């Protein structure tokens, strides 16, 4: 599990991080989150995910602009190809 804000995360899907007891925090097939994290940890994680989403969206825009520029270059160069 990766560190969140310099601390080790205390929540994972289906169990607990670093716990030696397997059955202590067992979660059924409902997929619920077994959470030992504080409210601040969860808020920090939500903020981190939102910032990552913003970066991802910006990267998608950059990639789309590069594809568009490459397509324009191919279209403008077609007259010289034949």
LOKOLTOR-25829 format. One record per atom (N, C-alpha, C, O): residue number from 1; atom name; residue in one letter; x negated, y, z. Coordinates in Angstrom, 1 decimal, always signed. Layout:
<recs>
@n->NUM | atom->CA | res->A | px->X | py->Y | pz->Z
...
</recs>
This chain:
<recs>
@n->1 | atom->N | res->X | px->-0.9 | py->-1.2 | pz->+0.0
@n->1 | atom->CA | res->X | px->+0.0 | py->+0.0 | pz->+0.0
@n->1 | atom->C | res->X | px->-0.9 | py->+1.2 | pz->+0.0
@n->1 | atom->O | res->X | px->-1.9 | py->+1.3 | pz->+0.7
@n->2 | atom->N | res->X | px->-0.5 | py->+2.2 | pz->-0.7
@n->2 | atom->CA | res->X | px->-1.3 | py->+3.4 | pz->-0.9
@n->2 | atom->C | res->X | px->-1.1 | py->+4.4 | pz->+0.3
@n->2 | atom->O | res->X | px->-0.1 | py->+4.3 | pz->+0.9
@n->3 | atom->N | res->X | px->-2.1 | py->+5.2 | pz->+0.5
@n->3 | atom->CA | res->X | px->-2.0 | py->+6.2 | pz->+1.6
@n->3 | atom->C | res->X | px->-1.1 | py->+7.3 | pz->+1.2
@n->3 | atom->O | res->X | px->-1.1 | py->+7.7 | pz->+0.0
@n->4 | atom->N | res->X | px->-0.3 | py->+7.8 | pz->+2.1
@n->4 | atom->CA | res->X | px->+0.6 | py->+8.9 | pz->+1.9
@n->4 | atom->C | res->X | px->+0.2 | py->+10.0 | pz->+2.8
@n->4 | atom->O | res->X | px->+0.3 | py->+9.9 | pz->+4.0
@n->5 | atom->N | res->X | px->-0.3 | py->+11.1 | pz->+2.2
@n->5 | atom->CA | res->X | px->-0.7 | py->+12.3 | pz->+3.0
@n->5 | atom->C | res->X | px->-1.8 | py->+11.9 | pz->+3.9
@n->5 | atom->O | res->X | px->-1.9 | py->+12.5 | pz->+5.0
@n->6 | atom->N | res->X | px->-2.7 | py->+11.0 | pz->+3.5
@n->6 | atom->CA | res->X | px->-3.8 | py->+10.7 | pz->+4.4
@n->6 | atom->C | res->X | px->-3.5 | py->+9.6 | pz->+5.4
@n->6 | atom->O | res->X | px->-4.4 | py->+9.2 | pz->+6.2
@n->7 | atom->N | res->X | px->-2.3 | py->+9.2 | pz->+5.5
@n->7 | atom->CA | res->X | px->-1.9 | py->+8.1 | pz->+6.4
@n->7 | atom->C | res->X | px->-1.4 | py->+6.9 | pz->+5.6
@n->7 | atom->O | res->X | px->-1.0 | py->+7.0 | pz->+4.5
@n->8 | atom->N | res->X | px->-1.5 | py->+5.8 | pz->+6.3
@n->8 | atom->CA | res->X | px->-1.0 | py->+4.6 | pz->+5.6
@n->8 | atom->C | res->X | px->+0.5 | py->+4.5 | pz->+5.7
@n->8 | atom->O | res->X | px->+1.1 | py->+4.8 | pz->+6.8
@n->9 | atom->N | res->X | px->+1.1 | py->+4.1 | pz->+4.6
@n->9 | atom->CA | res->X | px->+2.6 | py->+4.0 | pz->+4.6
@n->9 | atom->C | res->X | px->+3.0 | py->+2.9 | pz->+5.5
@n->9 | atom->O | res->X | px->+2.4 | py->+1.8 | pz->+5.6
@n->10 | atom->N | res->X | px->+4.1 | py->+3.1 | pz->+6.2
@n->10 | atom->CA | res->X | px->+4.7 | py->+2.2 | pz->+7.1
@n->10 | atom->C | res->X | px->+6.0 | py->+1.5 | pz->+6.6
@n->10 | atom->O | res->X | px->+6.7 | py->+0.9 | pz->+7.4
@n->11 | atom->N | res->X | px->+6.3 | py->+1.7 | pz->+5.3
@n->11 | atom->CA | res->X | px->+7.5 | py->+1.2 | pz->+4.8
@n->11 | atom->C | res->X | px->+7.3 | py->+0.5 | pz->+3.5
@n->11 | atom->O | res->X | px->+6.6 | py->+1.1 | pz->+2.6
@n->12 | atom->N | res->X | px->+7.9 | py->-0.6 | pz->+3.3
@n->12 | atom->CA | res->X | px->+7.8 | py->-1.3 | pz->+2.0
@n->12 | atom->C | res->X | px->+9.2 | py->-2.0 | pz->+1.8
@n->12 | atom->O | res->X | px->+9.9 | py->-2.1 | pz->+2.7
@n->13 | atom->N | res->X | px->+9.4 | py->-2.3 | pz->+0.5
@n->13 | atom->CA | res->X | px->+10.7 | py->-3.0 | pz->+0.2
@n->13 | atom->C | res->X | px->+10.5 | py->-4.5 | pz->+0.7
@n->13 | atom->O | res->X | px->+9.6 | py->-5.2 | pz->+0.3
@n->14 | atom->N | res->X | px->+11.4 | py->-4.8 | pz->+1.6
@n->14 | atom->CA | res->X | px->+11.5 | py->-6.2 | pz->+2.0
@n->14 | atom->C | res->X | px->+10.6 | py->-6.6 | pz->+3.2
@n->14 | atom->O | res->X | px->+10.6 | py->-7.8 | pz->+3.5
@n->15 | atom->N | res->X | px->+10.0 | py->-5.7 | pz->+3.8
@n->15 | atom->CA | res->X | px->+9.2 | py->-6.1 | pz->+5.0
@n->15 | atom->C | res->X | px->+8.4 | py->-4.9 | pz->+5.5
@n->15 | atom->O | res->X | px->+8.7 | py->-3.8 | pz->+5.2
@n->16 | atom->N | res->X | px->+7.4 | py->-5.3 | pz->+6.3
@n->16 | atom->CA | res->X | px->+6.6 | py->-4.3 | pz->+7.0
@n->16 | atom->C | res->X | px->+5.2 | py->-4.4 | pz->+6.6
@n->16 | atom->O | res->X | px->+4.7 | py->-5.5 | pz->+6.4
@n->17 | atom->N | res->X | px->+4.5 | py->-3.3 | pz->+6.5
@n->17 | atom->CA | res->X | px->+3.1 | py->-3.3 | pz->+6.1
@n->17 | atom->C | res->X | px->+2.2 | py->-3.7 | pz->+7.3
@n->17 | atom->O | res->X | px->+2.4 | py->-3.1 | pz->+8.4
@n->18 | atom->N | res->X | px->+1.3 | py->-4.6 | pz->+7.1
@n->18 | atom->CA | res->X | px->+0.3 | py->-4.9 | pz->+8.1
@n->18 | atom->C | res->X | px->+0.9 | py->-5.8 | pz->+9.3
@n->18 | atom->O | res->X | px->+0.2 | py->-6.0 | pz->+10.2
@n->19 | atom->N | res->X | px->+2.1 | py->-6.2 | pz->+9.2
@n->19 | atom->CA | res->X | px->+2.7 | py->-6.9 | pz->+10.3
@n->19 | atom->C | res->X | px->+2.3 | py->-8.4 | pz->+10.2
@n->19 | atom->O | res->X | px->+2.2 | py->-9.0 | pz->+9.1
@n->20 | atom->N | res->X | px->+2.0 | py->-9.0 | pz->+11.3
@n->20 | atom->CA | res->X | px->+1.6 | py->-10.4 | pz->+11.3
@n->20 | atom->C | res->X | px->+2.8 | py->-11.3 | pz->+11.4
@n->20 | atom->O | res->X | px->+2.8 | py->-12.5 | pz->+11.0
@n->21 | atom->N | res->X | px->+3.9 | py->-10.8 | pz->+11.9
@n->21 | atom->CA | res->X | px->+5.1 | py->-11.6 | pz->+12.1
@n->21 | atom->C | res->X | px->+5.9 | py->-11.5 | pz->+10.8
@n->21 | atom->O | res->X | px->+6.4 | py->-10.4 | pz->+10.4
@n->22 | atom->N | res->X | px->+6.1 | py->-12.6 | pz->+10.1
@n->22 | atom->CA | res->X | px->+6.8 | py->-12.6 | pz->+8.8
@n->22 | atom->C | res->X | px->+8.3 | py->-12.4 | pz->+9.0
@n->22 | atom->O | res->X | px->+8.9 | py->-11.7 | pz->+8.3
@n->23 | atom->N | res->X | px->+8.9 | py->-13.1 | pz->+10.0
@n->23 | atom->CA | res->X | px->+10.3 | py->-13.1 | pz->+10.1
@n->23 | atom->C | res->X | px->+10.8 | py->-11.9 | pz->+10.9
@n->23 | atom->O | res->X | px->+12.0 | py->-11.8 | pz->+11.1
@n->24 | atom->N | res->X | px->+9.9 | py->-11.1 | pz->+11.5
@n->24 | atom->CA | res->X | px->+10.4 | py->-10.0 | pz->+12.4
@n->24 | atom->C | res->X | px->+11.2 | py->-9.0 | pz->+11.6
@n->24 | atom->O | res->X | px->+12.2 | py->-8.5 | pz->+12.2
@n->25 | atom->N | res->X | px->+10.8 | py->-8.6 | pz->+10.4
@n->25 | atom->CA | res->X | px->+11.6 | py->-7.6 | pz->+9.7
@n->25 | atom->C | res->X | px->+12.1 | py->-8.1 | pz->+8.4
@n->25 | atom->O | res->X | px->+12.1 | py->-7.4 | pz->+7.4
@n->26 | atom->N | res->X | px->+12.5 | py->-9.4 | pz->+8.4
@n->26 | atom->CA | res->X | px->+12.9 | py->-10.0 | pz->+7.1
@n->26 | atom->C | res->X | px->+14.2 | py->-9.4 | pz->+6.6
@n->26 | atom->O | res->X | px->+15.1 | py->-9.1 | pz->+7.4
@n->27 | atom->N | res->X | px->+14.2 | py->-9.2 | pz->+5.3
@n->27 | atom->CA | res->X | px->+15.4 | py->-8.5 | pz->+4.7
@n->27 | atom->C | res->X | px->+16.0 | py->-9.6 | pz->+3.7
@n->27 | atom->O | res->X | px->+15.2 | py->-10.3 | pz->+3.0
@n->28 | atom->N | res->X | px->+17.3 | py->-9.6 | pz->+3.7
@n->28 | atom->CA | res->X | px->+17.9 | py->-10.6 | pz->+2.8
@n->28 | atom->C | res->X | px->+17.9 | py->-10.1 | pz->+1.3
@n->28 | atom->O | res->X | px->+17.1 | py->-9.3 | pz->+1.0
@n->29 | atom->N | res->X | px->+18.7 | py->-10.7 | pz->+0.5
@n->29 | atom->CA | res->X | px->+18.7 | py->-10.4 | pz->-0.9
@n->29 | atom->C | res->X | px->+19.3 | py->-9.1 | pz->-1.2
@n->29 | atom->O | res->X | px->+19.4 | py->-8.7 | pz->-2.4
@n->30 | atom->N | res->X | px->+19.8 | py->-8.4 | pz->-0.2
@n->30 | atom->CA | res->X | px->+20.5 | py->-7.1 | pz->-0.5
@n->30 | atom->C | res->X | px->+19.5 | py->-6.0 | pz->-1.0
@n->30 | atom->O | res->X | px->+19.9 | py->-5.0 | pz->-1.5
@n->31 | atom->N | res->X | px->+18.2 | py->-6.2 | pz->-0.8
@n->31 | atom->CA | res->X | px->+17.2 | py->-5.3 | pz->-1.3
@n->31 | atom->C | res->X | px->+17.1 | py->-4.0 | pz->-0.4
@n->31 | atom->O | res->X | px->+16.6 | py->-3.0 | pz->-0.9
@n->32 | atom->N | res->X | px->+17.5 | py->-4.1 | pz->+0.8
@n->32 | atom->CA | res->X | px->+17.5 | py->-2.9 | pz->+1.7
@n->32 | atom->C | res->X | px->+16.0 | py->-2.7 | pz->+2.1
@n->32 | atom->O | res->X | px->+15.2 | py->-3.6 | pz->+2.1
@n->33 | atom->N | res->X | px->+15.8 | py->-1.4 | pz->+2.4
@n->33 | atom->CA | res->X | px->+14.4 | py->-1.0 | pz->+2.8
@n->33 | atom->C | res->X | px->+14.2 | py->-1.2 | pz->+4.3
@n->33 | atom->O | res->X | px->+14.9 | py->-0.5 | pz->+5.1
@n->34 | atom->N | res->X | px->+13.2 | py->-2.0 | pz->+4.6
@n->34 | atom->CA | res->X | px->+12.9 | py->-2.1 | pz->+6.1
@n->34 | atom->C | res->X | px->+11.9 | py->-1.0 | pz->+6.4
@n->34 | atom->O | res->X | px->+10.8 | py->-1.0 | pz->+5.9
@n->35 | atom->N | res->X | px->+12.3 | py->-0.1 | pz->+7.2
@n->35 | atom->CA | res->X | px->+11.6 | py->+1.2 | pz->+7.3
@n->35 | atom->C | res->X | px->+11.1 | py->+1.4 | pz->+8.8
@n->35 | atom->O | res->X | px->+11.9 | py->+1.4 | pz->+9.7
@n->36 | atom->N | res->X | px->+9.8 | py->+1.5 | pz->+8.9
@n->36 | atom->CA | res->X | px->+9.2 | py->+1.8 | pz->+10.2
@n->36 | atom->C | res->X | px->+8.6 | py->+3.2 | pz->+10.1
@n->36 | atom->O | res->X | px->+7.9 | py->+3.6 | pz->+11.0
@n->37 | atom->N | res->X | px->+8.8 | py->+3.9 | pz->+9.0
@n->37 | atom->CA | res->X | px->+8.2 | py->+5.2 | pz->+8.8
@n->37 | atom->C | res->X | px->+9.0 | py->+6.3 | pz->+9.5
@n->37 | atom->O | res->X | px->+10.2 | py->+6.2 | pz->+9.8
@n->38 | atom->N | res->X | px->+8.3 | py->+7.4 | pz->+9.9
@n->38 | atom->CA | res->X | px->+9.0 | py->+8.5 | pz->+10.5
@n->38 | atom->C | res->X | px->+9.7 | py->+9.3 | pz->+9.4
@n->38 | atom->O | res->X | px->+9.5 | py->+9.1 | pz->+8.2
@n->39 | atom->N | res->X | px->+10.6 | py->+10.2 | pz->+9.8
@n->39 | atom->CA | res->X | px->+11.3 | py->+11.1 | pz->+8.9
@n->39 | atom->C | res->X | px->+10.4 | py->+11.9 | pz->+8.1
@n->39 | atom->O | res->X | px->+10.6 | py->+12.2 | pz->+6.9
@n->40 | atom->N | res->X | px->+9.3 | py->+12.4 | pz->+8.7
@n->40 | atom->CA | res->X | px->+8.3 | py->+13.2 | pz->+8.0
@n->40 | atom->C | res->X | px->+7.6 | py->+12.4 | pz->+6.9
@n->40 | atom->O | res->X | px->+7.4 | py->+13.0 | pz->+5.9
@n->41 | atom->N | res->X | px->+7.3 | py->+11.2 | pz->+7.2
@n->41 | atom->CA | res->X | px->+6.7 | py->+10.3 | pz->+6.2
@n->41 | atom->C | res->X | px->+7.6 | py->+10.2 | pz->+5.0
@n->41 | atom->O | res->X | px->+7.2 | py->+10.2 | pz->+3.8
@n->42 | atom->N | res->X | px->+8.9 | py->+10.0 | pz->+5.3
@n->42 | atom->CA | res->X | px->+9.8 | py->+9.8 | pz->+4.2
@n->42 | atom->C | res->X | px->+10.0 | py->+11.0 | pz->+3.4
@n->42 | atom->O | res->X | px->+10.1 | py->+11.0 | pz->+2.1
@n->43 | atom->N | res->X | px->+10.1 | py->+12.2 | pz->+4.1
@n->43 | atom->CA | res->X | px->+10.2 | py->+13.5 | pz->+3.3
@n->43 | atom->C | res->X | px->+9.0 | py->+13.7 | pz->+2.5
@n->43 | atom->O | res->X | px->+9.1 | py->+14.2 | pz->+1.4
@n->44 | atom->N | res->X | px->+7.8 | py->+13.5 | pz->+3.1
@n->44 | atom->CA | res->X | px->+6.6 | py->+13.6 | pz->+2.3
@n->44 | atom->C | res->X | px->+6.5 | py->+12.8 | pz->+1.1
@n->44 | atom->O | res->X | px->+6.1 | py->+13.2 | pz->+0.0
@n->45 | atom->N | res->X | px->+7.0 | py->+11.5 | pz->+1.2
@n->45 | atom->CA | res->X | px->+7.0 | py->+10.6 | pz->+0.1
@n->45 | atom->C | res->X | px->+8.0 | py->+11.1 | pz->-1.0
@n->45 | atom->O | res->X | px->+7.7 | py->+11.0 | pz->-2.2
@n->46 | atom->N | res->X | px->+9.2 | py->+11.6 | pz->-0.6
@n->46 | atom->CA | res->X | px->+10.1 | py->+12.1 | pz->-1.5
@n->46 | atom->C | res->X | px->+9.5 | py->+13.3 | pz->-2.3
@n->46 | atom->O | res->X | px->+9.7 | py->+13.4 | pz->-3.5
@n->47 | atom->N | res->X | px->+8.9 | py->+14.2 | pz->-1.6
@n->47 | atom->CA | res->X | px->+8.2 | py->+15.3 | pz->-2.2
@n->47 | atom->C | res->X | px->+7.1 | py->+14.9 | pz->-3.2
@n->47 | atom->O | res->X | px->+7.0 | py->+15.4 | pz->-4.3
@n->48 | atom->N | res->X | px->+6.4 | py->+13.9 | pz->-2.8
@n->48 | atom->CA | res->X | px->+5.3 | py->+13.3 | pz->-3.7
@n->48 | atom->C | res->X | px->+5.9 | py->+12.7 | pz->-4.9
@n->48 | atom->O | res->X | px->+5.4 | py->+13.0 | pz->-6.0
@n->49 | atom->N | res->X | px->+7.0 | py->+12.0 | pz->-4.8
@n->49 | atom->CA | res->X | px->+7.7 | py->+11.4 | pz->-6.0
@n->49 | atom->C | res->X | px->+8.2 | py->+12.5 | pz->-6.9
@n->49 | atom->O | res->X | px->+8.1 | py->+12.4 | pz->-8.1
@n->50 | atom->N | res->X | px->+8.8 | py->+13.5 | pz->-6.3
@n->50 | atom->CA | res->X | px->+9.3 | py->+14.6 | pz->-7.1
@n->50 | atom->C | res->X | px->+8.2 | py->+15.3 | pz->-7.9
@n->50 | atom->O | res->X | px->+8.3 | py->+15.7 | pz->-9.1
@n->51 | atom->N | res->X | px->+7.1 | py->+15.6 | pz->-7.2
@n->51 | atom->CA | res->X | px->+5.9 | py->+16.2 | pz->-7.9
@n->51 | atom->C | res->X | px->+5.4 | py->+15.3 | pz->-9.0
@n->51 | atom->O | res->X | px->+5.0 | py->+15.8 | pz->-10.1
@n->52 | atom->N | res->X | px->+5.3 | py->+14.0 | pz->-8.8
@n->52 | atom->CA | res->X | px->+4.9 | py->+13.1 | pz->-9.8
@n->52 | atom->C | res->X | px->+5.8 | py->+13.1 | pz->-11.0
@n->52 | atom->O | res->X | px->+5.4 | py->+13.0 | pz->-12.1
@n->53 | atom->N | res->X | px->+7.1 | py->+13.2 | pz->-10.7
@n->53 | atom->CA | res->X | px->+8.1 | py->+13.3 | pz->-11.8
@n->53 | atom->C | res->X | px->+7.9 | py->+14.5 | pz->-12.7
@n->53 | atom->O | res->X | px->+8.0 | py->+14.5 | pz->-13.9
@n->54 | atom->N | res->X | px->+7.6 | py->+15.7 | pz->-12.0
@n->54 | atom->CA | res->X | px->+7.3 | py->+16.9 | pz->-12.7
@n->54 | atom->C | res->X | px->+6.1 | py->+16.8 | pz->-13.6
@n->54 | atom->O | res->X | px->+6.1 | py->+17.2 | pz->-14.8
@n->55 | atom->N | res->X | px->+5.1 | py->+16.1 | pz->-13.1
@n->55 | atom->CA | res->X | px->+3.8 | py->+15.9 | pz->-13.9
@n->55 | atom->C | res->X | px->+4.1 | py->+15.0 | pz->-15.1
@n->55 | atom->O | res->X | px->+3.7 | py->+15.3 | pz->-16.2
@n->56 | atom->N | res->X | px->+4.9 | py->+14.0 | pz->-14.8
@n->56 | atom->CA | res->X | px->+5.3 | py->+13.0 | pz->-15.9
@n->56 | atom->C | res->X | px->+6.1 | py->+13.7 | pz->-17.0
@n->56 | atom->O | res->X | px->+5.8 | py->+13.5 | pz->-18.2
@n->57 | atom->N | res->X | px->+7.0 | py->+14.6 | pz->-16.6
@n->57 | atom->CA | res->X | px->+7.8 | py->+15.3 | pz->-17.6
@n->57 | atom->C | res->X | px->+6.9 | py->+16.2 | pz->-18.4
@n->57 | atom->O | res->X | px->+7.1 | py->+16.3 | pz->-19.7
@n->58 | atom->N | res->X | px->+6.0 | py->+16.9 | pz->-17.8
@n->58 | atom->CA | res->X | px->+5.1 | py->+17.8 | pz->-18.5
@n->58 | atom->C | res->X | px->+4.2 | py->+17.0 | pz->-19.5
@n->58 | atom->O | res->X | px->+3.9 | py->+17.5 | pz->-20.6
@n->59 | atom->N | res->X | px->+3.7 | py->+15.8 | pz->-19.1
@n->59 | atom->CA | res->X | px->+2.9 | py->+15.0 | pz->-19.9
@n->59 | atom->C | res->X | px->+3.7 | py->+14.5 | pz->-21.2
@n->59 | atom->O | res->X | px->+3.2 | py->+14.4 | pz->-22.3
@n->60 | atom->N | res->X | px->+5.0 | py->+14.2 | pz->-20.9
@n->60 | atom->CA | res->X | px->+5.9 | py->+13.8 | pz->-22.1
@n->60 | atom->C | res->X | px->+6.0 | py->+15.0 | pz->-23.1
@n->60 | atom->O | res->X | px->+6.0 | py->+14.7 | pz->-24.3
@n->61 | atom->N | res->X | px->+6.2 | py->+16.2 | pz->-22.6
@n->61 | atom->CA | res->X | px->+6.3 | py->+17.3 | pz->-23.4
@n->61 | atom->C | res->X | px->+5.0 | py->+17.5 | pz->-24.3
@n->61 | atom->O | res->X | px->+5.0 | py->+17.8 | pz->-25.5
@n->62 | atom->N | res->X | px->+3.8 | py->+17.4 | pz->-23.6
@n->62 | atom->CA | res->X | px->+2.6 | py->+17.5 | pz->-24.3
@n->62 | atom->C | res->X | px->+2.4 | py->+16.5 | pz->-25.4
@n->62 | atom->O | res->X | px->+2.0 | py->+16.7 | pz->-26.5
@n->63 | atom->N | res->X | px->+2.8 | py->+15.2 | pz->-25.0
@n->63 | atom->CA | res->X | px->+2.7 | py->+14.1 | pz->-26.0
@n->63 | atom->C | res->X | px->+3.6 | py->+14.3 | pz->-27.2
@n->63 | atom->O | res->X | px->+3.2 | py->+14.1 | pz->-28.3
@n->64 | atom->N | res->X | px->+4.8 | py->+14.8 | pz->-26.9
@n->64 | atom->CA | res->X | px->+5.8 | py->+15.1 | pz->-28.0
@n->64 | atom->C | res->X | px->+5.2 | py->+16.2 | pz->-28.9
@n->64 | atom->O | res->X | px->+5.4 | py->+16.1 | pz->-30.1
@n->65 | atom->N | res->X | px->+4.6 | py->+17.2 | pz->-28.4
@n->65 | atom->CA | res->X | px->+4.0 | py->+18.3 | pz->-29.2
@n->65 | atom->C | res->X | px->+2.9 | py->+17.8 | pz->-30.0
@n->65 | atom->O | res->X | px->+2.8 | py->+18.2 | pz->-31.2
@n->66 | atom->N | res->X | px->+2.1 | py->+16.9 | pz->-29.5
@n->66 | atom->CA | res->X | px->+1.0 | py->+16.3 | pz->-30.3
@n->66 | atom->C | res->X | px->+1.5 | py->+15.4 | pz->-31.4
@n->66 | atom->O | res->X | px->+0.9 | py->+15.5 | pz->-32.5
@n->67 | atom->N | res->X | px->+2.5 | py->+14.7 | pz->-31.1
@n->67 | atom->CA | res->X | px->+3.1 | py->+13.8 | pz->-32.2
@n->67 | atom->C | res->X | px->+3.7 | py->+14.7 | pz->-33.3
@n->67 | atom->O | res->X | px->+3.5 | py->+14.5 | pz->-34.5
@n->68 | atom->N | res->X | px->+4.4 | py->+15.7 | pz->-32.9
@n->68 | atom->CA | res->X | px->+5.0 | py->+16.7 | pz->-33.9
@n->68 | atom->C | res->X | px->+3.9 | py->+17.3 | pz->-34.7
@n->68 | atom->O | res->X | px->+4.1 | py->+17.5 | pz->-35.9
@n->69 | atom->N | res->X | px->+2.8 | py->+17.7 | pz->-34.1
@n->69 | atom->CA | res->X | px->+1.7 | py->+18.4 | pz->-34.8
@n->69 | atom->C | res->X | px->+1.1 | py->+17.4 | pz->-35.8
@n->69 | atom->O | res->X | px->+0.8 | py->+17.7 | pz->-36.9
@n->70 | atom->N | res->X | px->+0.9 | py->+16.1 | pz->-35.4
@n->70 | atom->CA | res->X | px->+0.3 | py->+15.1 | pz->-36.2
@n->70 | atom->C | res->X | px->+1.3 | py->+14.8 | pz->-37.4
@n->70 | atom->O | res->X | px->+0.8 | py->+14.6 | pz->-38.5
@n->71 | atom->N | res->X | px->+2.6 | py->+14.7 | pz->-37.2
@n->71 | atom->CA | res->X | px->+3.5 | py->+14.5 | pz->-38.2
@n->71 | atom->C | res->X | px->+3.5 | py->+15.6 | pz->-39.2
@n->71 | atom->O | res->X | px->+3.6 | py->+15.4 | pz->-40.4
@n->72 | atom->N | res->X | px->+3.5 | py->+16.8 | pz->-38.7
@n->72 | atom->CA | res->X | px->+3.4 | py->+18.0 | pz->-39.6
@n->72 | atom->C | res->X | px->+2.1 | py->+18.0 | pz->-40.5
@n->72 | atom->O | res->X | px->+2.2 | py->+18.3 | pz->-41.7
@n->73 | atom->N | res->X | px->+1.0 | py->+17.5 | pz->-39.9
@n->73 | atom->CA | res->X | px->-0.2 | py->+17.4 | pz->-40.7
@n->73 | atom->C | res->X | px->-0.1 | py->+16.4 | pz->-41.8
@n->73 | atom->O | res->X | px->-0.6 | py->+16.6 | pz->-42.9
@n->74 | atom->N | res->X | px->+0.5 | py->+15.3 | pz->-41.5
@n->74 | atom->CA | res->X | px->+0.7 | py->+14.2 | pz->-42.5
@n->74 | atom->C | res->X | px->+1.6 | py->+14.7 | pz->-43.6
@n->74 | atom->O | res->X | px->+1.3 | py->+14.4 | pz->-44.8
@n->75 | atom->N | res->X | px->+2.7 | py->+15.3 | pz->-43.3
@n->75 | atom->CA | res->X | px->+3.6 | py->+15.8 | pz->-44.3
@n->75 | atom->C | res->X | px->+3.0 | py->+16.9 | pz->-45.2
@n->75 | atom->O | res->X | px->+3.2 | py->+16.8 | pz->-46.4
@n->76 | atom->N | res->X | px->+2.2 | py->+17.8 | pz->-44.6
@n->76 | atom->CA | res->X | px->+1.6 | py->+18.8 | pz->-45.4
@n->76 | atom->C | res->X | px->+0.5 | py->+18.3 | pz->-46.2
@n->76 | atom->O | res->X | px->+0.1 | py->+18.9 | pz->-47.2
@n->77 | atom->N | res->X | px->-0.1 | py->+17.1 | pz->-45.8
@n->77 | atom->CA | res->X | px->-1.2 | py->+16.6 | pz->-46.6
@n->77 | atom->C | res->X | px->-0.8 | py->+15.6 | pz->-47.7
@n->77 | atom->O | res->X | px->-1.6 | py->+15.1 | pz->-48.4
@n->78 | atom->N | res->X | px->+0.5 | py->+15.3 | pz->-47.8
@n->78 | atom->CA | res->X | px->+1.0 | py->+14.3 | pz->-48.7
@n->78 | atom->C | res->X | px->+0.8 | py->+14.8 | pz->-50.2
@n->78 | atom->O | res->X | px->+0.5 | py->+13.9 | pz->-51.1
@n->79 | atom->N | res->X | px->+0.9 | py->+16.0 | pz->-50.4
@n->79 | atom->CA | res->X | px->+0.7 | py->+16.5 | pz->-51.8
@n->79 | atom->C | res->X | px->-0.7 | py->+16.3 | pz->-52.3
@n->79 | atom->O | res->X | px->-0.9 | py->+16.2 | pz->-53.5
@n->80 | atom->N | res->X | px->-1.7 | py->+16.3 | pz->-51.4
@n->80 | atom->CA | res->X | px->-3.1 | py->+16.0 | pz->-51.8
@n->80 | atom->C | res->X | px->-3.4 | py->+14.5 | pz->-51.9
@n->80 | atom->O | res->X | px->-4.4 | py->+14.2 | pz->-52.5
@n->81 | atom->N | res->X | px->-2.5 | py->+13.7 | pz->-51.4
@n->81 | atom->CA | res->X | px->-2.8 | py->+12.2 | pz->-51.4
@n->81 | atom->C | res->X | px->-2.6 | py->+11.6 | pz->-52.8
@n->81 | atom->O | res->X | px->-3.3 | py->+10.6 | pz->-53.1
@n->82 | atom->N | res->X | px->-1.7 | py->+12.1 | pz->-53.6
@n->82 | atom->CA | res->X | px->-1.5 | py->+11.5 | pz->-54.9
@n->82 | atom->C | res->X | px->-2.2 | py->+12.1 | pz->-56.0
@n->82 | atom->O | res->X | px->-2.0 | py->+11.7 | pz->-57.2
</recs>
